[in-house]
Amino acid sequence: MSDINQLIRTGRRKALESETVQPRFIRQDVRLMEAARAGDAQTILKLLQDEVLVNEFDQKGRTALIFAAAAGHGSVVSVLLTAGADPFHTDSLDSDAYHTAMFWGDYKGMTMPPWGEVM
């Protein structure tokens, strides 16, 4: 990878790490989105058993699937898709999970499952 590509990827990764879930209203349950952002598959499985809404989204339209895809958490993406997460939901920038993953520099999405399912 060239130095400029590495700088771009590093900059995007730092920007992603500073992104937080922004609730749409005061009492919105954002635990699933937070767990997806962190890559915490065990918490996600527990929350899904408690019937947390898998397609809930934050103020910017980002779902748990979008957060997981952006952070490159493949196992979490798989769990969310199995639970019925909508791979075609778009955020406020009109990006779905696949395109969000590509923007943030996780090019695994082009070749590896379960990323192909997000396309």
N, C-alpha and C positions, 0 to 999 in steps of 0.2 A: 504494500500500500504506500502510495506517495505521501510525502510529508504534509502536503496541503489537504489531502483526503483525511489523514489522521487528525489534523487540526479541526477540520469541519466536524468529523465524527465526535471528537472530544468535546467541542463546544456544544453540539446538540445534546450530548449525553448529560453535560452539566446543566443545560437548560431544562431537560426533562426531569432531572432530580429535583429541581426547584419548583416544578409544577405540583400543585396540590389539588385535591378534590375540593371543588367549590359548590357547596350545597345550594339548591334552588330555593329552599325555604328553611326556616330555623330548625325544625325538627326532622328534616330529611335524614333517613337512615343511609349513611354513606359507608358503612362498614365493609360491604362487599367491594366497593370501588377502592377503598384504602387497602384492603387485603390483596386485591389484584395488582395494584400499583407496587406493593411490596413483594409480590410473588409468593404469598402465603397460601398454598394450596389447601393445607389442613383447615385453616380458618374458613376458607371459601366453602369447602365441603360441609362444615358445620353450619354455616350460615344458610346454605342451600337446603339443608335438612330442616332448618327453622323456617323455611319458605320465604326467605328474603327474595325480593324481585330481581331476577337475573338481568333484566334490561333497564333497570333504573338508571337515570343519567343525571349528571350534575349541571350546573349553570351554563357550562360551555358545551353541553350536549354529549359529554364523554361518558361512556358506559364502562363497566368493569372490564369488558373484552377489549375496549380501546386502550385502557390503561395497561392491561397485561401485554397486549401486542406491542405497544410503544416501548415497554421496558424489556421486551424479549423473553418473557416468561412463558415458554412453550408449553410446559405442563399445565399451567393455569389456563392458557388459551384452550387447550384440549378439554379441561374440566368444564369450562364455561360453555363451550360449544355443545358438549354432551348434555349440559343442563338446559339447553335451548336458547343460549345467547344469540341475538340477531347479528349475523356477520355483515349485514348490509346497512345497519344503522349508521347514520352520519352525524358528526359533531357540528358545532357552529362554523367550522371552516370547511364543511362539506366533505370531510374525510372519514372513510370507514376504517375498521381496524387494520385491514391489510395496508392501505395507503398511509396510515399513521405509522405503522411499523417501518415502512420503507423510508418515510421522511426522517424518522429518528435514527436511521442508520442500521437497522437490524435486517440485513440483506438475507438472512436465513429464510425469510418469508418467500423467497423466490424458488426455493428448491426442497425444503424439508417439510414433512408433515409435522404437526397438524396445520402448519401455516397455509398449505395449499387449499385447505378447507375454507380459509378466511377469504380467499380471493373471490 
